Amino acid sequence: MFKKFVSAVLVFFFAAFFLCGCTTKRNTVNSGDKLNIVCTVFPEYDWCREILGKYKKNVSLTYLLGDGIDMHHYQPDADAVNKIKNCDILMYVGGESEKWVDEALAQVPNNNITVINLLAILGDSAIELERERVRSRKALDPVEETTEPTTIPEPLYEEHPWLSLKHAQTFCTEIADVICQYDPNNADYYKSNLESYINKLAALDKEFRLMFNDCKKHALIFGDRYPFSYFEADYNILCYAPFKTCGTAATAQYDDIVALAKQVDYFKTHVVYILESSDTTIADAIIENTTVSNQRIEVLNSAQSVTSKQAEKGMSYLSIMLGNYDIIEGALNQ
């Protein structure tokens, strides 16, 4: 079903390689040439850094959203589109928020770009979001309204698969495979970096599983948008939030705030979570409606608002996920 969705939104001459996540065309990097890689979101960029290691200096690696604006609010300019058109490898998420990338690719006159589409790689493992079905109707014509067919929109998919450490390992393997095929002379080095990095991801994934298996409180309460569906699915935990996803959120309703406050009381949790770069308005309202004492707000990092300057100073995907582990562990064991 997901493959049909992917092919529907792509121009016909890109469809074949989007279904498998990348093209089958490979080019060897010649001496003196720089491999040109463009990544839309931070996790992709950081995974490339880990795999490239010391050979990063031989690569033109672009983090497109490096100003810290997340993909839900990003408005591409001509420079961003040109970077995509002229790259060798493009890495993007592939969801609703990045349809502009598909439009940019449709303008490329050939298929020399290798595309790594995270949601396409996941295939049927991508999490489909619930969306109301839309009925086409004519105003003031109830008779004809009942005879018109229901329009079923294309499915929407959760756009933050990098928050699954399990999926991150899959994505990194795909990235390393593509880089190795462009630069086979250094393939052993890239594979060694991949193995070392995957071991770190797997070790942290194990720590998260042990934490949630051992803790007494298996609920995370959010007073914010919600990008942690893949994380929630990995560890089979309960999460409550006023919004189902992380796109542009509407104002939280009072009934939603009261319902979340009741969950806080039921689980006797002392923490309400928000995302990086968010304000505390909703979380504060939830806390004001609880009976549990010693409440506080903690920030979980969704890795979608990292700036290029933060990346240069050492922020990484792994450090973000380790930070999230420490915050959740402290809250669950309070």
N, C-alpha and C positions, 0 to 999 in steps of 0.2 A: 504494500500500500504506500509506504514512504517513497519507494523508488518511482512510483507513478507520479507522486507529488513533485519530486525533484525534476523529473523529465518535463513536466508540464510547464515549469517556470523558466526553462532554459532554451536557448536557441538551438535548432536541430543539430548543428554541427558540433555543439559542445555536449550533447546529451550523453553520448556513450561513455566519455570519461568522467562525467559528473556522477554517474551511477556507481562507479567503483571508487570514487573519492579523488582520483587524480588521472592525468593523462597517461597514455602508454608511451608517449614520445619522450626520449631522453637525449640530452646533449652532454658530451664530455667537456669539462672545463679545460680550456687550453691554457698553457702558461701565459701569464700576463692578463688573462681575462678575469673579470669578476662575476661570480654568480650573483644574480639579482633576485633577492627574495623579498616579497612584501607580505606582511602579516597584518591583519586588521586588529586583532585583540591581543592584549598583553600575554596571556598564557602561551599562545603560539610563538610569539616573539622570544619569550624566555626559553621555551623548549628548544628552539633553534640555537640559541646561545649555548645551551648545555651540550647539545650534540656537536656543534661546530668546534667548540673549545678553542684551542690556539689558532685554528684556521679561520676564525671569525674575521680576522683582518683581511682575508682574501675574498670576503663576501660583502656585497652591498645589501645589508639587512635593514629593512624599513619597518618601523612600528607605526602604523598609519594613524592610530588613535592616541598617539603619545602626548596629546595635550590634556588627557585625563577625562575627556568627554566619553561617556559610555556609548555603546553602539545603538542604543535606543533613541538617543538624541543627536547622534552624529549627522552632520550635513556635509557631504563630500563636496570639495571644490574641484576645479579643473585640474589642479596639480595632483590631487589624489587619484583621479581617474586616469591621468597620464601615467602615473607610477604603476598602476595596475596594467595598463596596456603594454608597458615596456618591460615588465618583469619576466623572469624565467620561471619562477615558482610563486604561486599565490596561495596563501593560507587564509581561509575565512570560515566563519561558523556556518553560513548557508541558510539562515532562517529568515523570517519575515522582515526583521530589522535591516537585513543586508541585501535586500532585493536590488538596491542600487549597484551592487557589485555585479550581479547578473547582467544588468543593463550595460555596465561598462564593458564586460566581457563580450557582449553581443556586438560591440563596435570594433573588436579586434579582427583584423582581416585574415588571420590564419589561426591554426591551433597549436602554436609553438609554446603556449603557456601551460605549464603543469599545474593543475588545480588540486588543492587538498581541501575538501569540503567536510568539516567535522560531522555535521548531521548526516551527510551521505555515507560517511564511513560507518556510522552507527546503524544505519538502515532501520530495521524493525525495532532496534533497541532504543531509538529516540523516543522521548516521552511526548505524547500528544496532549495538547492542552484542550480543556473543554471550551467549547464556544457555542453560543446560541445559534441555532439554525435560523436562517432568514427567510421569511415568507414574502414573496412579491405580491403586492396587492394594489388595487385602485381605490382611491378615496371615495367614500360614499356609495360604494357598490358592493354590498354584502353578498349578493347572489353570485356575482362573478368572482368575488374573493374566494369563495369556497371551491371554485372549480380550477383556480390557477395552481400550477404545480409548485411544490416547495423547492426553493433554491438551496442546495446544499453547498456551503462554501468549502474551499480547499482547507484541509486540516492545518492547524497551527502547531508548531513544535517548540518545546521549551528550549531556550537558546543559550543555556549555560552548562553545556556538558562537561566543561573543564573542571567543574566543582566535584566531579567524580574522579577520585584517584585511580580507580580501575580503568575508566575510559581514558584518562590521561596517559596511561601506559600504552594503550592501543594507538592513540594519536602519535605519541613519540616514536613508536615503532614504524608507523607509516612515514613520518617525516624523515627519519633516518634512512629508510629505504630509498626515498626519492633523492635525498642528498647524495647517497652513495652512488646512485646511478648517474648523477651528474659529475661526480668526482670520484671515480672508482680507484684512483691511485691512493686515496686516503681512506678507503672504505673501512679498513681494519680499525683505524683510529676512531672513526665515527661510531662503529659498532661497539667498540670498547666503552666509549662515553655513554652510549645508549644503555648498555648493560649496567653500568655503575649507577646511572640515574634512575633507571627502572627499579633497581634494588632499593633505592632510597624511597621512591614512591610506594613501593609494595610494603616496605617496613612501616611507613606512616599509616598506610591503609590498615595494616594489621593492628596498630595501636588504637586507631579509631574504633575498630570492631571490638577490641577487648574493652575499651572504655564504655561503649554503649551496652555491652553484654554484662558488665559488672555494676554499672550505676543503677541506682534505685529510681531515678526520675528520668523517664524516657521521652520527655516533651520539651521542645524548644518553642518559645513564644516570641513571635516577631511583631514589632510595631512599625512595620515598614513594608516596602515591596518585597517580593519573595523569589529569589533566584536559585534556591537550594533544593529543587525537586530531585535532581540526580543524586545529590548528597543524601537526601532523605531516603531515596529508594535503595541506595547501597547498603545502608545500615538499618533499614526497617525501623525507623524511629518515627515518633509523632511530632509533627510540626504544625503550628497554627499561626496564621497571618491574616491581615485584613484584605490582602489581595492575592490572587492565585499565581501571579507571575511578576516579572520585573520590568515590564513595559511601563509606559506612562500611566501612572496610577491616579485614580479618582480620589476624591476626598473620602476618608474613612467615615462610615456612618456610625451614629451613636450606638446602635444595636450591635454593630460589629465590635466596637470597643468594649461594651459590656460583656459580650460573649467571650472575648479574649481575657478579660479580667477574671471571669469565672474559671477559665482554664488555669490561670495563674493560681487562683485559690485552691482549685482541685489538686493540682500537682505540687502545691506549696513551693513553687520555684521562686527564687529571689531575683531572677534576672529576666529582663525583656530585651530582646536583641534588635539592633538597627544595623543598617549597612553603612559602609564608609561613605563619606560625603552626603550623609542624610542628616536632617534635623531630628529633634527628639519629640516633636509635637504629639504624634500618635502614641509613642511609647509613654510619654508623660501622662497622657489621658488614661491609658490602660492602668498604669500604676495608681493613679488617683482613685480608681474604682475597685481596687483590690483590698482585701483585709489582711494580706500577708505583710509582715513588717520587714524592715531592712531591705527594701527593694532597691535595685540599681539597674542602670542601662549599660549594656556592653555592645561593642561594635564588632561585627563579623565582617571580614573583608571578602568581597565576592570577586576580587581580582579583575574588575572591569573598569576601574577608574585610576589605574596606575599611570603616572606620568613618565615621560622619558627621563626626566631628572631623577625621579625616584629609582628607576631602573638602573641608571648610571651609578647611583649611590649604593647599590647592592640589593635593592628589593627584588625578590624573585618569587616565582610561583610556589616553590617549596617553602620559602620563609613565610609566605602568606598563609599557607595551609597549616604549617606548624603553629603559627600564631593563633589561628582559629582553634586548633586542638587545645592549646593552653587555656584559652578563654572558656571554652565549653567544659573542659575538665574541671576548672575551678568552680564553675556554676553548678554542675551536676553533683559535685561532691561537697557542696556547702551544707 
